[in-house]
Amino acid sequence: MKILDFKNATDLDKQSQTIQAALLCYFHEKNTNEQYFDMKGIQELFSDTGFSQINCSRVKKNLIDKKLMRTPKGMKTSLEFIPMRFQEFENQYSDLWENNEIIVSESELLDENKFCGKRNYLDRLIKQINHSYANNCFDAAAVLMRRLFEVVLVLSYQALDIDDEIKDASGNGYLMLESIVNNAKNNKTLKLSRIKKEFDTFRMIGNFSAHSITYTAGKKDIDDIKINYRVMLEELYTKAGLI
């Protein structure tokens, strides 16, 4: 769990300074198992979260007066949670540490502000791409980039009501990506820009990562195509009516 995710999940900006302090201590304890806090450490938690300086004496007094925290026996300068209060936070927020559906990403490769929020399945692909890239899993990123490319290309055909042109003989499934790309490059209804010249590159880098026995993608392989990939994504998002 990253602090930004916790901050958003708890609406931390809207809380009183006393509740902010308690929630930041809860976050820290969940991540580190440290049960005792001094005001210097609490001030650092505020700073790390981007909040302004606090009045340590007042915050400490409020934490105690509101029966959120207490002074541990024999530790006059420290604070610990009153067990009932910690359990209340557990009841509210412990699922944040147990939710395996969360993908931690911060637009490391693809701009999530621009491309997310259109379709849930596209958001998950984009976040997985960013997460893979950020964690040096470049083969995973390449394969997922190929998949995202294929998905938005098909969505563009669907939006223009010409997807029958890329369906197989049965009319139920779509052709392989190579055939879709060949059609797209000359499709007069789709009317793609010169970025279509890069389509085979987007397709092949994913193919190599998925199928080549000896090839492994590196950061440079992804970086070399990321500008053209972004241009492609924006154009196909527009064709598909997503932006």
N, C-alpha and C positions, 0 to 999 in steps of 0.2 A: 504494500500500500504506500503510494507516494503522497506527500503532504498536499499537493495541489488537488488530487482526487479527494482526499479527506476534507480539505477546505470546502470544496464544492458540495460534497455529499452532506455536510453538516451546516451549510449556509453560515460558515464561520464569520464572514464579513458582517452579518446582520446580528450577531450575538453581542451581549454586553461584554465588557472587558473581563469581568470575573468568569463568565462562562467560557470565553475564549481561552483563558488561562487553564481552566479545568479540562477543556477538551484537548488542548495542546499537550497537557500532561498525560491525558489518557492515550493520545496518539503515540507519544514517546514511550510510555510503558508497554503498550501493545507491541511496538516494534523492537524494543530493547530488553524488556522484562525488568527494567530499573524501576523500583518502587518508591524511591525517595527523591525529593526535589528541593533544591534551594532556589532563592529568588534570582540569583545570577543565571542559573540554568533556565529558569522560566523566561527571563528576559531574552536569552539567546533563542529560545523557541519562537518568541514573538518576532525577533529580527529575522530569523530564517524563513518565516512565513510571510515576510514583507510588511509586517505591522510596525507602527511607530513605537517609540520608547514608552514604557509604562511607569507608573508610580509604584515601585515595588512594595513599599510599606502599605499603601492602600489596598493593592491587589491581594497581598497576603492576608490582611485583616478581613477583607471581604470573603476570601475563600474559607477562612475559619468561621466567621460569623454566620455565613450561609450554610455551614455544616456540609461543605463539599470536601474539605480536607482538614487535617488535624496535624498537630505537632507530635511526631513519634516520641515515645518515651526515651529520654536521655539524648535527644537530638534537637536541641533548641532552635537551631538555624534551618532545620529541614521541615518539609511537609510530606504527608502521605495521604492517599485517599481514605476517606471513611468507607469501609467495605460496601455499605449499602449504596453509596453514591457511585462507586465504581461499577457495581452490578447494574445499576440503572443505565449507565453508559453502555455496558455490555449488551443489555437487552435492546438498546436502540441501534447500536453501531457495529456489533461484532460481525455481522454478516458481511461487512465491507472487506474483512480479511478472509472470508470463506467463499466469496463469489468468484468462481473459476471462469466466469464468462468475461470478466474485465480484461481488456487488452490495453496494456500501458504503452502509450505512444504520444509523441508530441511533434508531429509534422516533420520528422527527421528527413524524409525524402519527398513526400507528397503533402501539399498544403491541405490540412484537414478543414480549415476554415472555408476554403473554396470548394472542396470536393465532397465533404461529408454533409450529412443532413438531408440527402436526397432519397436514398433507399437504404434500409438497414443492412442488407447483404453487401452493398457497395461499401458502406462504412466499415464493416468488419474486414473486408478485403484490404482496404486502404490502411486501416490500423495495423493489420497483420504485416503488411509490407513495411510500414514505418518501424514497427517493433523489430522485425527481422533485420532490417538494415542497421538499426541502432545497436543491435547485439551481434553484429558481424556475421549474421547468417545469410550470406549473399546468394547462395544457391536457392534458399527458401524464398528470398525476396524476388529473385529472377523468375521462378516458377509462378509465384503469385502475381507478379507484374504481367506475365503472359496471360494468366487467367483473367485478370481485370481487363486487359486489352480486348480479349475475346468477348467478354460479357458486354462491355460498352459498345463494341462494334455491332453485336447482335441487337442490342437495344436501339441503336441508330436505325437499323433496317426495320425493326418493328415500329418505331415511331413514324417512319415514312411509309409504312404499310407495303413494304417490298420484301419482307422476309421470306416469301415463297421462293425468291430467287436463290436463297442459300440453304434450302431444305433438301434433304435426301429424297430418293425416289419414292419412298413411302409417304412423304409429306409430313411425317411426324417428328423427325429429328433434324438437327442442323448438320451441315457438311463439316468436314475437318477444317481447322483454322486456316490451313494453307489455301484451301479452295475458297474460303470466305474472303481472304485477303486478295486473292487473284481477281475475284469479282469486284471487290470494293475499289480497287485501283482504277477500274475502267467504268464504274457505275455512274451513269449520267444523272440519275436521280439523287444519289448520295452526294455528288459534287464535292469531292474532297480536295483540300489544298495540297501543296507540294509535300506536306508531311507524310503523305501516303508512300513516298519513296522510302521511308524509314520503317514501314510496317513489317517487312521481312526481318529486319534487325530485332524488333520487339519480339517477334515470334521465335526467332532462332535462339536468342539468349536463354529464353525459357526452355526451349527444347534441349539445348546442350546441358543445362543444369538438371533436367529431369531424366534424360536418357543416355547421355554420354558416360561411359564407364570411367574414363580418366579425367574428364574436365571438371574443374571446380571453379565457380565464379569468385572473383575478388571484388573489392570495393571499386577499383578503377573500372571494371566492366559495367557496373551499375552507374557510376558517375559519368561515364562517357555517353550514356544515352538519356540521362535524367532530364535534360532540358528539352530534347525532342519528345520525350515521353510525356512531359507536362503539356507541351503544345498539342500533342495528339489527344490527350485526355480532355483538355478543354474543348477542342473542336468536336470530339465525339459526344461529350456531355451536351454541347449545344445542339448537335444533330438529333440527339435522343430526347431533347426537350427537358433536360435536367437543370440547365441554367440558361 
